[in-house]
Amino acid sequence: MAGHDVKTGEMIVLTDGEAIAQYMAKWLTQQALAKKDGPFVLALSGGSTPKRLYQILASEEYAERFPWANTQFFFGDERFVPADDPASNYNMVETEMLEHVPVPIHNIHRMPTSGDPAAAAAQYQAALQKVYGADTLQPGRPLFDVVMLGLGDNGHTASLFPRQPVLQERKLWVSHCVPDDAPHTRLTLTYPAIHSSRHVVFMLAGAGKKDAFAKVRAGDPAEPASHITTEGALIWLLDKAAAGQ
């Protein structure tokens, strides 16, 4: 049984990024098909390994089987850039997957990326609350079925960046962040929103992730990702290079 935090979560080590994407496509489809008591609620991640996952899910094998109509697609974070900007997570997911599959438009929840960041965060939190059916998170009733996460060199995950006030947020589900070591204002899910999940899955590929993974797996408190927890199961899905093997 997987643990609930980064130190005790299950580790699944595969050969490379392609193997991770293939494994995740199969696992995610199984999880989505098994959800019978309401919509399957998913928080998507940006990045190169998830990009390959989205391409696989858009392939004929998965596009015909995945329960698109019963899945609510949210985003773990987003840069304050236009929806068609190359730096937009939404743009990547739309281009690689969503425009190729039969998903109802009202099932896709793009983070707003203009105007006042705090107001944009509140707007996105309201969209989550509508799907959740309550204004406060309730223990034992997860907001998300699956939250997909990556890991940056500086220990950030989603847009929970080092030294930023968002790391202290304990009430809001969505907040904004202005990193001091990366471009663009961001919207991000907060620690409490991510905690309210059945599964948190970190997807890491490549030797460039090895040092950050080692620090977070050891629970280094300076790394924002070290503080990720979940009501459910936390899973590390990584290749041999990222695992240092």
N, C-alpha and C positions, 0 to 999 in steps of 0.2 A: 504494500500500500504506500502510495506516495505521501510525502510529508506536506505540511502546509506552508513552508517557508523555503528560502533559497538554500539553506544549509541541509535540510532534510528531504527536499524534493527528489523525486526519482530522476536518475540520469539514464538517458537512452543515447548511446554513442553509435553513430553510423559512419559510413565511409566518407561521405562528402555531402556538399550542399544539395546535389541532385537527389541523393538518397533521403535526406531530411525532407525535402519537398514532397517526394513520392509517399513517404511514410505519413506525413501530416495530411496529405490529401485523402488517403484511405481512412485514417483515424478520425479526421474531422467529419467526413461523410458518414461514418458509422455513428458518431455522436449526434449528428443532426437528424439522422433517420430514426434514432432511438427516442427522440424527444416527442412525446405524445401529448403532454399536458400543457399546451400553449406553445408560443413561438420559440424557436431556437435563437438565442440572442448572442451575437458574436461581435467582439471588438477586434478590428483588423489592425495590422501593423504595416508600416512601410519597410523598405529595405530590399536587398537583392535576393535573399533566400525566400522571403514571402512572395516576391515577384514571380519566382519560378513556381511556387505553390499555386498562385492565381492562374498562371498559364495552364497548369495541369487541370485545375478545376473547370476551366473553360473548354477543355478538350472533350470530344464526343463521349468518351467513356464516363466522365463525371457529370458533364452538363445535363445528361439525360437522367441521371440518378439522384443528384443532389436535390434536397427539398427546398428549392429557391423560394417558393411562395410562403413557406412556413419559417423562413429565416429573416431576422431583423439584423441588418448590417450597420454597425456603428464603427467609429474609428477611435483608436487609443490616443492619437494625437494628430496634430496638423499644424503646418506652418501658415502664417498669415500671408498667403500668396493667392493669386487668382486660381480658380479651379482648373484652368488649362495650363498652369505653370509647370515646367518639368520638375520643380521641387515639391509639388503637391502630392501628398500620399493618395488623396482621392483621385487625382488624374491618373496615377499609376494603376490603381485598382480598377478604375473605370476602363482604361485602355486595355489592360491585360485580361480582365475577367468580366466585369459587370455588363459591358456593352455586347458581350457574346453569349449571354445566358438569359433564360426566361425569368428574370427576377422583377417583380412588380416595383414600379418606381417609388411607391410609398414605403417600401421596405428598406430603402437606402437612405441613410442618415448622414449627410455630409456635414462636417463641422463648418460653421460660418467663419469666414476669414476676412471680414472687413468691419469697419466701425470700431467701437470701443471694445477692447478685448474682454473686459469683465462682463459686459452686456452679452457678448457673443457666447461666453462660457455659460451664462445663466440661460440663454436660449437653448443651448445644447443640453444642459441639465434638465430643462423642462421636457425636451423630447425623450430623454431617458426615463423621466418620471412617468410620462404618459404610457410608455411601453411596460414599465414596471408595475404601474397601477397604484403607486403610493408616492408620497413626497419625502419619506424617510426610509432609509435602508433598514430592513428587518433581518436579524440573525436567523439563519435557517431558511431564508428565502432569497437565494442569490439573484442579483441583478443580471449577471452574465452567465451564460453556459460556458463560454470559452473566451478568455482574453489572450490574444497573441502578443508577445513582447519580443523585442530585440535587446541588444546591449551595446552601448557605445564605449569607445576607448576610455572615456572619462567616468565610466560607471553609470551613465544615465540610461534610463529606460522609459518608454513612451517619451514625453517631454518633461520628465522629472530630472532637471539638471542640477548639478552641484551648486551649492551656495545660494539657491533661490528660495524665496518665501513659500512657494508652492509645496516644498517638502514638509512644511509645518501645518499644512491644511488638513483638518480633521473633520470638517463638516460638509463642505461643498463636494459634489461628485465630479465637477469639471472646473478647472481653473486655468489661468493663463500664466505664462512664463516668458521672461526675456533673458535668455542665456547670455552669460558674459564670455562664452567660449564657442559660440555657434551663431550663424546668422538667423534672422527672422524672429519676431514674436511668435509664440506658439500657444495653442490650446492643448490641454492634456487631461486625461483622466487622472484623478487623485488616488492616493493610497487607499482611502476607504472605498472608493468605487471599484478599484481593482480587487480589493479584498473580498467584495461581495460577488464571488464567482464560484462556479463548480470546478473549473479548471483554469489554471494559468500556465501557458506554455511558452517558454523561452526557446527561440530558434536561433542557433548560432553556428556559423560555418566559417572556417578559415583560421590560420594561425594568428591573424591579427586580433582575434577575440580571446586568445589564450590567457593573457595577463589579466584582463578585466574579469574574465570568468573565474579565474583562480581567487581573485580578491573577493568577489561577490559570494562565491561558494563558501569561502571561509567566514563570511559575515562581516567583512571590513565595514565599520559604520560610516566611513567617509564616502562610500560608494552609494549613491541613491538607490540603485537596484537592490542593495542588501536589505532594504526595509520593505520589500514586497512580500506580502503574505496573502493567503486566500483561505476562505472558509472550507474550500474543497481541496483539490490535489494540485500541487505545483510540480511541473514536469520540465526538466531540462532536455531538449532535443538538440544534440550537437554532433558535429563530425569529429573525427579523430584529432584533427589539427587544433580545433578549438579546445578540445578536452586535454590537449597536451600529451597525446598518446602517439 
